[in-house]
Amino acid sequence: MANRTILLVEDDPNDEALVLRILAKINLANEVVIARDGEEALDYLFGRGGHAGRDTSVMPQVVFLDLKLPKVDGLEVLEQLRAAPETRLLPVVLLTSSNERQDRRRGYALGANSFVRKPVDFTEFADAVRQLALYWVLLNEDPPTGPTS
């Protein structure tokens, strides 16, 4: 299978830089597309706005989605992804500093594949991102395409 992109939706430049550094350190060859707010993420995934003309038949391998985002928050992004047939099965990992139970509950209710709280400690954060990347990019298999019956 050809390497596919990872969509990182993150508004904090420090967290973005850390994730990119960690992915580079584990030699993950996948391209990482950065969206710095929820609106940009939706534009990328649905091929509109600044991403008009993007081949939307090619989806990212996984979306790492922060919750507290400008313009459109992460839970709204997730809700829109799950409502659209073309992104309904797209793996979405909520990667957030939120420790609020209602965020975790709502994220799973909306169809998040995983909820990972960003540790403050760099070593823990690096290990969490490494494990997520290895699982979602190297081990997880895409859902089959075609009729569901």
MARBA-3410 file (N, C-alpha, C, O; in Angstrom, 1 decimal):
149
0.8,-1.2,0.0,0.0,0.0,0.0,0.9,1.2,0.0,1.9,1.3,0.7 ~ 0.5,2.2,-0.8,1.3,3.5,-0.9,1.1,4.2,0.4,0.1,4.2,1.0 ~ 2.2,5.0,0.8,2.0,5.8,2.0,1.0,6.9,1.7,0.9,7.5,0.7 ~ 0.1,7.1,2.7,-0.9,8.1,2.6,-0.7,9.1,3.7,0.1,8.9,4.6 ~ -1.3,10.2,3.5,-1.1,11.3,4.5,-1.7,11.1,5.8,-2.6,10.2,6.0
-1.2,11.8,6.8,-1.7,12.0,8.1,-2.2,13.4,8.2,-1.5,14.3,7.8 ~ -3.5,13.6,8.6,-4.0,15.0,8.8,-3.9,15.3,10.2,-4.5,14.7,11.1 ~ -3.0,16.3,10.5,-2.9,16.8,11.9,-3.6,18.1,12.0,-3.3,19.1,11.4 ~ -4.6,18.1,12.9,-5.4,19.3,13.1,-5.1,19.9,14.4,-5.5,19.4,15.5 ~ -4.2,20.9,14.4,-3.6,21.4,15.7,-3.4,22.9,15.6,-2.7,23.3,14.6
-3.9,23.7,16.5,-3.7,25.1,16.5,-2.5,25.6,17.3,-2.1,26.7,17.2 ~ -1.9,24.7,18.1,-0.8,25.1,19.0,0.5,24.8,18.2,0.8,23.6,18.0 ~ 1.3,25.8,17.8,2.5,25.6,17.1,3.5,24.7,17.8,4.3,23.9,17.2 ~ 3.6,24.8,19.1,4.5,23.9,19.9,4.1,22.4,19.8,4.9,21.6,19.6 ~ 2.8,22.2,19.9,2.3,20.8,19.8,2.5,20.3,18.4,2.9,19.1,18.2
2.3,21.1,17.4,2.5,20.7,16.0,3.9,20.4,15.8,4.2,19.3,15.2 ~ 4.8,21.2,16.2,6.3,20.9,16.1,6.7,19.6,16.8,7.5,18.9,16.2 ~ 6.2,19.4,17.9,6.5,18.2,18.7,6.0,16.9,17.9,6.8,16.0,17.8 ~ 4.8,17.0,17.4,4.3,15.8,16.7,5.1,15.6,15.4,5.5,14.4,15.2 ~ 5.4,16.6,14.7,6.2,16.5,13.5,7.6,15.9,13.8,8.2,15.1,13.1
8.2,16.4,14.9,9.5,15.9,15.3,9.5,14.4,15.7,10.4,13.7,15.4 ~ 8.4,14.0,16.4,8.3,12.6,16.8,8.1,11.7,15.6,8.7,10.7,15.5 ~ 7.3,12.2,14.7,7.0,11.3,13.5,8.3,11.2,12.7,8.6,10.1,12.1 ~ 9.1,12.3,12.6,10.4,12.2,11.9,11.3,11.3,12.6,12.1,10.5,11.9 ~ 11.3,11.3,13.9,12.3,10.5,14.7,12.0,9.0,14.5,12.9,8.2,14.5
10.7,8.6,14.2,10.4,7.2,14.0,10.5,6.8,12.5,10.1,5.7,12.1 ~ 10.9,7.8,11.7,11.1,7.6,10.3,9.8,7.2,9.6,9.8,6.4,8.6 ~ 8.7,7.8,10.0,7.5,7.6,9.3,7.5,8.4,8.0,7.7,9.6,8.0 ~ 7.3,7.7,6.9,7.5,8.3,5.6,6.2,9.0,5.1,6.3,9.8,4.1 ~ 5.1,8.9,5.8,3.9,9.5,5.4,4.0,11.0,5.4,4.6,11.6,6.3
3.4,11.7,4.4,3.3,13.1,4.4,2.3,13.5,5.6,1.3,12.8,5.8 ~ 2.6,14.6,6.2,1.7,15.1,7.3,1.2,16.5,6.7,1.9,17.4,6.5 ~ -0.2,16.5,6.6,-0.8,17.7,6.2,-1.3,18.4,7.5,-1.9,17.8,8.4 ~ -1.0,19.7,7.6,-1.4,20.4,8.8,-2.6,21.3,8.6,-2.6,22.1,7.6 ~ -3.6,21.2,9.4,-4.7,22.2,9.4,-4.7,22.9,10.8,-4.6,22.2,11.8
-4.7,24.2,10.8,-4.6,24.9,12.1,-5.9,25.3,12.7,-5.9,26.0,13.8 ~ -7.0,25.0,12.1,-8.3,25.2,12.7,-9.3,24.2,12.1,-9.0,23.5,11.1 ~ -10.5,24.1,12.7,-11.4,23.1,12.2,-11.9,23.4,10.8,-12.2,22.5,10.1 ~ -12.1,24.6,10.5,-12.6,25.0,9.2,-11.6,24.5,8.1,-12.0,24.0,7.0 ~ -10.3,24.8,8.3,-9.3,24.3,7.4,-9.3,22.8,7.2,-9.1,22.3,6.1
-9.5,22.1,8.3,-9.5,20.6,8.2,-10.7,20.2,7.4,-10.5,19.3,6.5 ~ -11.8,20.8,7.6,-13.0,20.4,6.8,-12.8,20.8,5.3,-13.2,20.0,4.4 ~ -12.2,21.9,5.1,-11.9,22.3,3.7,-11.0,21.3,3.0,-11.2,21.0,1.9 ~ -10.0,20.9,3.7,-9.1,19.9,3.2,-9.8,18.6,2.9,-9.7,18.1,1.8 ~ -10.5,18.1,3.8,-11.2,16.8,3.7,-12.3,16.8,2.6,-12.5,15.8,1.9
-13.0,17.9,2.5,-14.1,18.0,1.5,-13.7,18.7,0.2,-14.6,19.0,-0.6 ~ -12.4,19.1,0.1,-12.0,19.8,-1.1,-12.6,21.1,-1.5,-13.1,21.3,-2.6 ~ -12.7,22.0,-0.5,-13.3,23.3,-0.7,-12.4,24.4,-0.2,-11.3,24.1,0.4 ~ -12.8,25.6,-0.4,-11.9,26.7,0.1,-10.5,26.7,-0.5,-10.4,26.5,-1.8 ~ -9.5,26.8,0.3,-8.1,26.8,-0.2,-7.7,25.4,-0.7,-6.6,25.3,-1.3
-8.5,24.4,-0.5,-8.2,23.1,-1.0,-9.1,22.6,-2.1,-9.2,21.4,-2.4 ~ -9.8,23.6,-2.7,-10.7,23.3,-3.8,-9.9,22.6,-4.9,-8.8,23.1,-5.3 ~ -10.4,21.6,-5.5,-9.7,20.9,-6.6,-8.8,19.7,-6.0,-8.3,18.9,-6.8 ~ -8.7,19.6,-4.7,-7.9,18.4,-4.2,-8.7,17.1,-4.5,-9.9,17.1,-4.5 ~ -8.0,16.1,-4.8,-8.7,14.8,-5.1,-9.2,14.2,-3.8,-8.5,13.6,-3.0
-10.5,14.4,-3.6,-11.1,14.0,-2.3,-11.4,12.5,-2.3,-11.9,11.9,-1.3 ~ -11.1,11.8,-3.4,-11.2,10.3,-3.3,-10.0,9.7,-2.6,-10.1,8.5,-2.2 ~ -9.0,10.5,-2.3,-7.8,10.1,-1.6,-7.9,10.7,-0.2,-7.7,11.9,0.0 ~ -8.2,9.9,0.8,-8.3,10.4,2.2,-7.1,10.1,3.0,-6.3,9.2,2.6 ~ -6.9,10.8,4.1,-5.7,10.5,4.9,-5.9,9.1,5.6,-7.0,8.6,5.7
-4.7,8.6,5.9,-4.7,7.3,6.7,-5.4,7.5,8.0,-6.1,6.6,8.5 ~ -5.2,8.6,8.7,-5.7,8.9,10.0,-5.7,10.4,10.2,-4.9,11.2,9.6 ~ -6.7,10.9,11.0,-6.8,12.3,11.4,-6.5,12.4,12.9,-7.1,11.7,13.7 ~ -5.4,13.2,13.2,-5.2,13.5,14.6,-5.8,14.8,14.9,-5.4,15.8,14.3 ~ -6.9,14.9,15.7,-7.7,16.0,15.8,-7.8,16.6,17.2,-8.1,15.9,18.2
-7.3,17.8,17.4,-7.4,18.5,18.6,-8.9,18.9,18.8,-9.6,19.1,17.8 ~ -9.3,19.1,20.1,-10.7,19.6,20.3,-10.9,21.1,20.4,-11.8,21.6,19.8 ~ -10.0,21.7,21.1,-10.1,23.2,21.3,-9.4,23.9,20.1,-8.3,24.2,20.1 ~ -10.2,24.1,19.1,-9.7,24.8,17.8,-10.5,26.1,17.5,-11.6,26.2,17.9 ~ -9.8,27.0,16.9,-10.5,28.2,16.4,-11.5,27.9,15.2,-11.3,26.8,14.6
-12.4,28.7,15.0,-13.4,28.7,13.9,-14.4,27.6,14.1,-15.6,27.8,14.3 ~ -14.0,26.3,14.0,-14.9,25.2,14.2,-14.1,24.2,15.2,-13.0,23.8,14.9 ~ -14.8,23.9,16.3,-14.1,23.1,17.3,-14.0,21.6,16.8,-14.7,21.2,15.9 ~ -13.1,20.9,17.5,-12.9,19.5,17.0,-14.1,18.6,17.1,-14.2,17.7,16.2 ~ -15.0,18.8,18.0,-16.2,17.9,18.1,-17.1,18.2,17.0,-17.8,17.3,16.4
-17.2,19.5,16.5,-18.0,19.8,15.4,-17.4,19.2,14.1,-18.1,18.8,13.2 ~ -16.1,19.3,14.0,-15.4,18.7,12.8,-15.7,17.2,12.8,-16.1,16.7,11.8 ~ -15.6,16.5,13.9,-15.9,15.1,14.0,-17.4,14.8,13.6,-17.6,13.9,12.9 ~ -18.3,15.6,14.1,-19.7,15.4,13.8,-19.9,15.5,12.3,-20.7,14.7,11.7 ~ -19.3,16.5,11.6,-19.4,16.7,10.2,-18.8,15.5,9.4,-19.3,15.1,8.4
-17.7,15.0,9.9,-17.0,13.9,9.3,-17.9,12.6,9.3,-18.0,11.9,8.3 ~ -18.5,12.4,10.4,-19.3,11.2,10.6,-20.7,11.3,9.9,-21.3,10.3,9.6 ~ -21.1,12.5,9.6,-22.3,12.7,8.8,-22.2,12.5,7.3,-23.2,12.3,6.6 ~ -21.0,12.6,6.8,-20.7,12.5,5.4,-20.3,11.1,5.0,-19.4,10.6,5.6 ~ -20.9,10.5,4.0,-20.6,9.2,3.6,-19.1,9.0,3.2,-18.6,7.9,3.6
-18.5,10.0,2.6,-17.1,9.8,2.2,-16.1,9.9,3.3,-15.0,9.4,3.1 ~ -16.5,10.3,4.5,-15.6,10.4,5.6,-16.1,9.7,6.9,-15.5,9.7,7.9 ~ -17.2,9.0,6.7,-17.9,8.3,7.9,-16.9,7.3,8.5,-16.9,7.2,9.8 ~ -16.1,6.6,7.8,-15.3,5.6,8.3,-13.8,6.0,8.5,-13.0,5.2,8.9 ~ -13.5,7.3,8.2,-12.1,7.8,8.3,-11.7,7.7,9.8,-12.4,8.2,10.7
-10.6,7.0,10.1,-10.1,7.0,11.5,-9.7,8.3,12.0,-9.0,9.1,11.4 ~ -10.3,8.7,13.2,-10.1,9.9,13.8,-9.7,9.7,15.3,-10.4,9.1,16.0 ~ -8.5,10.2,15.6,-8.0,10.1,17.0,-8.1,11.5,17.6,-7.4,12.5,17.0 ~ -8.8,11.7,18.6,-8.9,12.9,19.3,-7.6,13.0,20.2,-7.4,12.2,21.1 ~ -6.8,14.0,19.9,-5.5,14.1,20.6,-5.6,15.5,21.2,-5.3,16.5,20.5
-5.9,15.6,22.5,-6.2,16.8,23.1,-5.7,17.0,24.5,-5.4,16.0,25.2 ~ -5.6,18.2,25.0,-5.3,18.4,26.4,-6.5,18.4,27.3,-6.3,18.4,28.5 ~ -7.7,18.3,26.7,-8.9,18.3,27.5,-8.9,17.0,28.4,-8.7,15.9,28.0 ~ -9.3,17.3,29.7,-9.5,16.2,30.6,-10.9,16.1,31.1,-11.3,15.6,32.1 ~ -11.8,16.8,30.3,-13.2,16.9,30.6,-13.9,15.6,30.2,-13.9,15.2,29.1
-14.6,15.1,31.2,-15.4,13.8,30.9,-16.4,14.0,29.8,-16.5,13.1,28.9 ~ -17.1,15.1,29.7,-18.1,15.3,28.7,-17.5,15.4,27.3,-18.1,15.0,26.4 ~ -16.2,15.9,27.2,-15.5,15.9,25.9,-15.3,14.5,25.5,-15.5,14.1,24.3 ~ -14.8,13.6,26.4,-14.5,12.2,26.0,-15.8,11.5,25.7,-15.8,10.8,24.7 ~ -16.8,11.7,26.5,-18.1,11.0,26.2,-18.7,11.5,24.8,-19.1,10.6,24.0
-18.7,12.8,24.6,-19.2,13.3,23.3,-18.4,12.8,22.1,-18.9,12.5,21.1 ~ -17.1,12.8,22.3,-16.2,12.4,21.2,-16.5,11.0,20.8,-16.6,10.7,19.6 ~ -16.6,10.1,21.8,-16.9,8.7,21.5,-18.3,8.6,20.9,-18.5,7.8,20.0 ~ -19.3,9.3,21.4,-20.6,9.3,20.9,-20.7,9.7,19.5,-21.5,9.2,18.7 ~ -19.8,10.7,19.1,-19.8,11.1,17.7,-19.0,10.2,16.8,-19.0,10.5,15.6
-18.4,9.2,17.3,-17.7,8.3,16.5,-16.2,8.3,16.5,-15.5,7.8,15.5 ~ -15.5,9.0,17.5,-14.1,9.0,17.5,-13.6,7.6,17.7,-14.2,6.7,18.3 ~ -12.5,7.3,17.0,-11.9,5.9,17.1,-11.0,5.8,18.4,-10.8,4.7,18.9 ~ -10.5,7.0,18.9,-9.7,6.9,20.1,-9.7,8.4,20.7,-9.9,9.3,20.0 ~ -9.4,8.4,22.0,-9.3,9.7,22.7,-8.1,9.6,23.5,-8.0,8.8,24.4
-7.1,10.5,23.2,-5.8,10.5,23.9,-5.6,11.8,24.4,-5.6,12.8,23.7 ~ -5.4,11.9,25.7,-5.1,13.2,26.3,-3.6,13.5,26.2,-2.7,12.6,26.5 ~ -3.3,14.7,25.7,-1.9,15.1,25.5,-1.2,15.2,26.9,-1.6,16.1,27.7 ~ -0.2,14.4,27.2,0.5,14.6,28.4,1.3,15.9,28.4,1.7,16.3,27.3 ~ 1.5,16.5,29.5,2.4,17.7,29.6,3.8,17.3,29.4,4.6,18.1,28.9
4.2,16.2,30.0,5.6,15.7,29.9,6.0,15.3,28.5,5.3,14.5,27.8 ~ 7.1,15.8,28.0,7.5,15.6,26.6,7.7,14.1,26.3,7.2,13.6,25.3 ~ 8.3,13.4,27.2,8.6,12.0,27.0,7.3,11.2,26.9,7.2,10.3,26.0 ~ 6.3,11.4,27.7,5.0,10.8,27.6,4.3,11.1,26.3,3.7,10.3,25.7 ~ 4.4,12.4,26.0,3.7,12.9,24.8,4.4,12.2,23.5,3.7,11.7,22.6
5.7,12.1,23.5,6.4,11.5,22.4,6.1,10.0,22.3,5.8,9.5,21.2 ~ 6.0,9.4,23.4,5.6,7.9,23.4,4.2,7.7,22.9,3.9,6.8,22.1 ~ 3.3,8.6,23.3,1.9,8.5,22.9,1.8,8.7,21.4,1.1,7.9,20.7 ~ 2.4,9.7,20.9,2.3,10.0,19.4,3.0,8.8,18.6,2.5,8.4,17.6 ~ 4.1,8.4,19.1,4.8,7.2,18.4,3.9,6.0,18.4,3.8,5.4,17.3
3.3,5.7,19.5,2.4,4.5,19.5,1.2,4.7,18.6,0.8,3.8,17.8 ~ 0.6,5.9,18.6,-0.5,6.2,17.7,-0.2,6.1,16.3,-0.9,5.4,15.5 ~ 1.0,6.7,15.9,1.4,6.6,14.5,1.7,5.2,14.1,1.2,4.8,13.0 ~ 2.4,4.5,14.9,2.7,3.1,14.5,1.4,2.2,14.3,1.3,1.4,13.4 ~ 0.5,2.4,15.2,-0.8,1.6,15.1,-1.6,2.1,13.9,-1.9,1.2,13.0
-2.0,3.4,13.8,-2.9,3.8,12.8,-2.3,3.8,11.4,-3.1,3.7,10.4 ~ -1.0,4.0,11.3,-0.4,4.1,10.0,0.1,2.7,9.5,0.0,2.4,8.3 ~ 0.7,2.0,10.4,1.4,0.7,10.0,0.5,-0.5,10.2,0.6,-1.4,9.4 ~ -0.2,-0.6,11.3,-0.9,-1.8,11.7,-2.4,-1.8,11.3,-2.9,-2.9,10.8 ~ -3.1,-0.7,11.5,-4.5,-0.7,11.2,-4.8,-0.9,9.7,-4.1,-0.3,8.9
-5.8,-1.7,9.4,-6.2,-1.9,8.0,-7.4,-1.1,7.7,-8.3,-0.9,8.6 ~ -7.5,-0.5,6.5,-8.6,0.3,6.1,-9.9,-0.5,6.0,-9.8,-1.7,5.8 ~ -11.0,0.1,6.2,-12.3,-0.7,6.1,-12.4,-1.0,4.6,-12.0,-0.3,3.7 ~ -13.1,-2.1,4.3,-13.3,-2.5,2.9,-14.2,-1.5,2.2,-15.1,-0.9,2.9 ~ -14.1,-1.3,0.9,-14.9,-0.4,0.2,-16.0,-1.2,-0.5,-15.9,-2.4,-0.6
-17.0,-0.5,-1.0,-18.1,-1.2,-1.7,-19.3,-1.4,-0.9,-19.4,-0.8,0.2 ~ -20.3,-2.1,-1.3,-21.5,-2.3,-0.6,-21.3,-3.0,0.8,-20.4,-3.8,1.0 ~ -22.1,-2.6,1.7,-22.0,-3.1,3.1,-22.8,-4.3,3.4,-22.7,-4.9,4.5 ~ -23.6,-4.8,2.4,-24.4,-6.0,2.7,-23.6,-7.3,2.4,-24.2,-8.3,2.6
END
